[in-house]
Amino acid sequence: MSVKYLFQRIIQNHFQWTRPSPGRLGPSGEGQYVKENGFGHEDWNFNKNLLVDGCLQGYCCYRPREAIKDEAFNIAFATYENRQWYLIGFYLECKFMDDPPVSKEVVLQKIRDLQQLGTSLGKSYRRLKEKYFFKTIWNDSQLLNWRVKPENAVITNQPIPIPRSIFDTRNYRIVKPTELDKKVFDSLYKLAENTNLIDYAEEVDFPEGREQEIRHKMRERNPALIKKVKDVFKNKHGHLFCEVCGFDFHRKYGIIGSGFIEAHHTTPLSQLSGETNTRLKDIALVCSNCHRMLHRKRPWLEMKHLKRLIVKNAK
């Protein structure tokens, strides 16, 4: 069986496409549906908690012609802002379904997510009574035609600028996806693999020891742990920001800063021993500047001390 390749523009999202973003009533170029309703069907494209029969059902505005309907598809998802494409993730070996199964539990969760939008949700949805709301979202689920195994729904830690040497088009809306050849798709995937999204400058020569430093940085860079910390933080606060100074990468830099923050292990190196398990509360989310300042002195500063320095020097 051959594989087909697609490039699909999707709407912007502050939660890495796990639920709709509040305060966003149809940014320019994101389509009439989003402008009217305040969300897009792809807002849940990477929420791996919303599985139906063990698979994720996502949205891509593409219906394959009959001759290739049974083929496997690889889809590259991207956003567009300020004349720049940003890669945000992939569906690998996904399949098109004419009649996707619908789960009551998934529909109810999506309704709860939409109710969190408040006035960001379009009037037509806000006015729906409960039973009609459920029926409408149930019917909308018939548009989620793309079935993918959760391990094949791959999202980047932050949007990655796509060089024009890899992909360029004058059709910046791309409401319907563009078909790609394998070479271009592979270049996009390699771009994601080669981008170090959580790197920062190394500091290795200090009295507390190289072995402890390695354990410390491994904890700060554990992708699964950091993703969980980010998810919990966003669910609590609505967005990512530095726990020391309050800096928000997305608010400052736009889409390129969406989802970006650095992780700091709050336990001093001197207290690390053996294979101690790291708990979520042991990781703090901080901006790059504060992270470097925390690591600047020996022994390393505690966050409360750095906060005091910021307040003191702001006077």
C-alpha positions in Angstrom: 0.0 0.0 0.0 1.4 3.4 -1.0 1.5 6.5 1.2 0.1 9.9 0.3 1.5 13.2 1.7 -0.4 16.3 2.7 0.4 19.8 4.0 -2.6 21.3 6.0 -2.9 24.7 7.5 -4.7 24.7 10.8 -5.9 27.5 13.1 -3.7 28.9 15.9 -4.0 27.4 19.3 -2.5 28.2 22.7 -2.9 24.7 24.1 -1.0 22.7 21.5 -4.3 21.6 19.8 -5.6 19.7 22.8 -8.6 22.0 23.4 -9.8 25.4 22.0 -8.1 28.6 23.1 -10.1 31.3 24.9 -10.1 34.9 23.7 -9.8 34.0 20.0 -12.7 34.9 17.8 -11.4 34.1 14.3 -8.0 35.7 13.7 -7.5 37.0 10.2 -7.3 34.3 7.6 -8.6 31.5 9.8 -11.9 31.0 8.0 -15.5 32.0 8.3 -16.4 29.1 10.6 -13.9 30.1 13.2 -14.9 33.8 13.0 -18.6 32.9 13.6 -18.1 30.1 16.2 -14.9 30.8 18.0 -13.3 27.4 17.5 -12.2 25.0 14.8 -12.7 21.2 14.6 -8.9 20.8 14.6 -8.6 22.4 18.1 -8.5 18.8 19.5 -6.3 17.3 16.9 -3.6 16.3 19.4 -5.6 15.5 22.5 -4.6 11.9 23.1 -7.1 11.6 26.0 -9.9 11.7 23.5 -9.6 8.3 21.9 -12.3 6.3 20.2 -11.6 2.6 19.9 -8.0 3.2 20.8 -7.4 5.8 18.1 -7.4 9.6 17.8 -9.9 11.1 15.4 -8.8 14.4 13.9 -9.8 17.0 11.4 -8.2 17.8 8.0 -10.1 19.6 5.3 -9.5 17.0 2.7 -11.6 14.2 1.2 -9.5 11.8 -0.9 -10.8 10.8 -4.3 -12.3 7.3 -4.6 -9.2 5.8 -6.2 -7.0 6.6 -3.2 -9.5 6.6 -0.3 -8.1 3.4 1.2 -4.4 4.6 1.1 -2.4 5.6 4.2 -1.7 9.3 4.6 1.0 11.3 6.2 -0.1 14.8 7.1 2.1 17.8 8.1 0.1 20.4 10.1 1.3 24.1 10.1 0.1 27.6 11.0 0.8 30.8 9.2 1.5 34.2 10.7 3.4 37.3 9.6 4.4 35.8 6.3 5.9 32.8 7.9 4.9 29.1 8.0 5.3 27.3 11.3 5.4 23.5 11.6 3.4 22.2 14.5 3.0 18.4 14.1 2.2 15.4 12.0 -0.3 12.5 11.6 1.6 9.5 10.4 -0.1 6.5 8.6 -3.5 7.9 9.2 -6.6 6.6 7.4 -9.7 8.4 6.0 -13.1 7.2 7.3 -16.4 8.0 5.6 -18.4 7.3 8.7 -16.2 7.8 11.8 -17.4 6.3 15.1 -18.7 8.8 17.7 -18.1 8.5 21.4 -20.5 10.0 24.0 -17.6 10.5 26.4 -15.5 12.4 23.8 -18.5 14.6 22.9 -19.2 15.5 26.5 -15.5 16.4 27.1 -15.6 18.7 24.0 -18.7 20.3 25.3 -17.0 21.0 28.6 -14.0 22.4 26.7 -16.2 24.7 24.7 -18.1 26.0 27.7 -14.7 27.1 29.1 -14.5 29.6 26.2 -17.2 31.8 27.6 -17.8 34.8 25.3 -15.1 33.5 23.0 -17.6 30.9 21.9 -19.8 32.1 19.0 -23.3 33.2 19.8 -24.9 30.4 17.9 -23.3 27.9 20.2 -23.8 29.9 23.4 -27.5 30.0 22.7 -27.9 26.3 22.4 -29.8 24.5 25.1 -28.0 21.5 26.6 -29.6 18.7 24.6 -29.1 20.7 21.3 -25.6 21.5 22.2 -24.9 17.7 22.6 -26.6 16.9 19.3 -24.7 19.6 17.4 -21.3 18.5 18.7 -22.3 14.9 18.0 -23.1 15.8 14.4 -19.9 17.9 14.1 -17.9 14.7 15.0 -18.8 13.3 11.7 -16.3 15.7 10.2 -13.5 14.0 12.1 -12.6 11.7 9.3 -8.9 11.1 10.0 -8.1 8.1 12.3 -4.6 7.8 13.6 -2.9 5.8 16.4 -2.0 8.0 19.3 1.7 7.3 19.0 1.5 8.5 15.3 0.1 11.9 16.3 3.3 13.8 16.7 3.4 17.4 17.9 6.4 19.7 18.2 7.1 21.3 21.6 6.8 24.7 19.9 6.0 26.0 16.4 9.1 25.6 14.1 9.7 28.2 11.3 9.7 26.4 8.0 12.5 27.6 5.6 11.2 28.5 2.1 13.9 26.2 0.8 11.8 23.3 2.2 8.3 24.5 1.5 7.0 27.6 -0.2 3.6 28.5 -1.7 1.7 31.6 -2.7 -1.5 30.1 -1.4 -1.1 31.2 2.2 -4.7 30.3 3.2 -4.5 26.6 2.2 -8.1 26.0 3.4 -7.8 22.6 1.7 -4.4 20.8 2.1 -1.7 20.8 -0.5 -0.4 17.5 -1.7 3.3 17.0 -1.2 5.9 14.6 -2.6 7.8 12.3 -0.2 11.0 14.3 -0.4 9.3 17.5 0.9 7.5 15.7 3.7 10.6 13.9 4.8 12.4 17.3 4.9 9.7 18.7 7.2 9.9 15.7 9.5 13.7 15.9 9.6 13.3 19.6 10.5 11.2 18.7 13.5 13.6 15.9 14.6 16.7 18.2 14.3 15.2 21.2 16.2 16.4 21.3 19.8 13.4 22.9 21.5 14.6 22.9 25.1 18.3 23.6 24.8 20.1 26.3 26.7 23.8 27.1 27.2 25.8 24.5 29.0 27.6 25.2 32.3 29.7 22.2 33.5 32.6 23.3 35.6 31.5 23.8 39.2 32.3 22.2 42.6 29.1 20.3 43.0 30.2 17.8 40.4 29.6 16.6 36.9 27.6 13.5 37.8 25.0 15.5 39.8 24.8 18.1 37.0 24.0 15.4 34.4 21.2 14.0 36.6 19.8 17.5 37.2 19.7 18.4 33.5 18.2 15.1 32.5 15.4 15.8 34.9 14.9 19.3 33.4 14.9 17.9 29.9 12.7 14.8 30.3 10.1 15.4 27.5 7.3 13.3 29.0 7.7 14.9 32.4 8.0 18.5 31.0 4.9 18.0 28.8 2.9 16.8 31.9 4.1 19.8 33.9 3.1 22.2 31.1 -0.3 20.5 30.7 -1.1 20.8 34.4 0.1 24.4 34.5 -1.9 25.5 31.4 -5.0 23.8 32.8 -4.6 25.7 36.0 -3.6 29.2 34.7 -4.8 29.2 31.1 -1.3 30.0 29.6 2.4 29.4 30.2 4.5 32.1 32.0 7.6 32.4 34.0 7.0 31.5 37.7 9.7 34.0 38.7 9.1 37.2 36.6 5.8 36.4 34.8 7.2 36.6 31.3 4.9 35.0 28.6 6.7 33.9 25.4 3.5 33.8 23.4 2.3 37.2 24.4 5.7 38.7 23.5 6.6 36.8 20.3 3.3 35.5 19.0 2.9 32.1 17.4 6.7 31.3 17.5 6.5 31.6 21.3 3.4 29.5 21.7 3.9 26.6 24.1 7.5 27.6 24.8 8.9 27.7 28.4 11.9 26.2 30.1 11.9 23.8 33.0 13.8 24.2 36.2 14.4 21.5 38.8 13.8 23.2 42.1 15.8 20.7 44.3 19.4 21.8 44.9 22.1 19.6 43.4 23.5 19.0 46.8 20.3 17.2 47.7 20.3 14.9 44.7 21.3 11.3 45.3 20.9 8.1 43.3 17.9 7.6 41.1 15.5 9.9 43.0 12.1 10.1 41.3 11.1 13.5 40.1 7.6 14.8 41.0 5.6 17.4 39.1 6.0 19.8 42.0 9.8 19.5 41.7 9.7 21.2 38.3 9.1 25.0 37.9 8.5 26.7 34.5 10.7 29.7 33.9 11.8 32.0 31.1 15.3 31.7 29.6 16.7 34.7 31.4 15.5 33.6 34.9 16.7 30.1 34.2 20.2 31.3 33.4 20.2 33.5 36.5 19.1 30.6 38.7 22.1 28.7 37.5 24.5 31.6 37.6 25.7 31.3 41.2 27.2 28.4 43.1 25.3 27.1 45.0 22.4 27.8 42.6 19.8 30.4 43.6 16.4 29.5 44.9 13.5 31.0 43.0 12.3 33.1 46.0 15.7 34.7 46.2 15.7 35.6 42.5 12.2 37.1 42.9 13.5 39.3 45.7 16.4 40.5 43.5 13.9 41.4 40.7 11.8 43.4 43.1 14.8 45.0 44.7 16.3 46.1 41.4 13.0 47.4 40.0 12.9 50.2 42.6 
